[in-house]
Amino acid sequence: VYPNYDLGDELSGACVTHNHPASETHFSFSADDISMFMDYRLTELVGTDERYTYRLWPGQDMEYVDSDTIRHLFGTEFYHRAMEAGMDGKIDLDTDEYHFIVQKFAERYGFGYERKEQG
């Protein structure tokens, strides 16, 4: 399901919840998810998989950036920082790579982010 393609501008300001199937999850949000959150100025974005529930919400002084910037940072700077953290034993890359990257986005652009283990 790709709500941004299916609904377009009807998403503006919406609260969106979606699941990540076990075969496709990275245990947090993807670059596409963050782009949808920013592009449509969502009031909340919630994702869930078999292990975690994660949530984004706008911060008071949030900076919005375009999808190209998000994809670039996700695949370069923030990705490399996650790999370094994994190599240093600070994170488990199997479960925390995307979580680490989304934390970096939240810090840089001023939006709220949390991830909670289910159960």
N, C-alpha and C positions, 0 to 999 in steps of 0.2 A: 504494500500500500504506500502510495506516495501522495499524501494529502496536498502538498504544495502544487503538484501537477493536476490532481483531480479537482481541487477546489479553488486554486489561485487566490485572488484577492479576498475571497470570502473568509480566508484564514486570518486576515488582519485583526490583531488584538485578541485572538482566540486562546483558549486553554486547550492544549492537545496532549493526549495520552496515547502511547503506542507501545507495542511489545517488540522485542528483539528475539526471534526464535533461537533456540539453543544452538542450532547449526550455524547461525550467522552473528551471534553476539560477540562483542568485545568488552562486555560488562560496563559500558558507559555509552555516551553519545558519540556519533561520528561527525565528520566535517559537514556532511549533508544536514544532519540534525541541527548543528549550531547555525548553519546558514539559514535554515528554515526559521529558527528561533529569531534570528536578527532580521532577516528579510521581511518577515510578516509581523515583526514587533509583538510576538506572542506574549501574553500575560503569564503563561506558564507552559513549560514543556516537560512532560513526564515520560520516562522510558522504564521498561521493566523487562527482566529476563528471568531465567530460572533461579538466579542467585541474588540479584540486587534490584532495587528500585532507585532511580536517579531522577533529579529534578533540576531544572533551570528556571530562574525568574529574573526579571529586569531589576537592576540596581538603580538607586536614585540618580547617580551620575554616570550611568552606563554609556559607553561609546559604541555606536553601531558601525560595523564595517561590512564591506561587500563580500560576496561569496568567494571571489578569486583570492582575496587576502586570507580568508579563513582556510581555504584549501591549501594555499601556499604554506602558511604557518603550520598547519596540521601535519603536512608531509615533510617539512624541512626543520625549522628551528625547534618547534615543540617535540617533534618526533625524535630528533637527535638528542634532546635533553632527556627524554624518556629512556632512550637506549642507554645513555650514560648512567642514569639512575639504576637501570636494570643491571648493567655490567658491574656497578659498584655495590650491588646487593641491597639497594635502598627500596626497590620495588620488585614485585613479581611480574615480569612482563606478560605472562600468560593471563593474568587477571587485572593488572593495574596499568597497562600501557595507556589505554584511552582515558582512564580515570585521571592519570597524571596529566595528560595533554589537556583535558577539559579544565582541570584545576588551573593550569597556566593561562588558558583563555579567560577564565573567570577573573583571575587576578589582574590581567592586563586590561580587560575591557569593562570591568566593574559590574558583572552580573553575578547573581547568587547561584551556587551550585552545591548540591549535596548528593551523596550516594549512601544508601543504607542497605545492609544485608537483610534479606527477608527471613522471617521466622524468628 
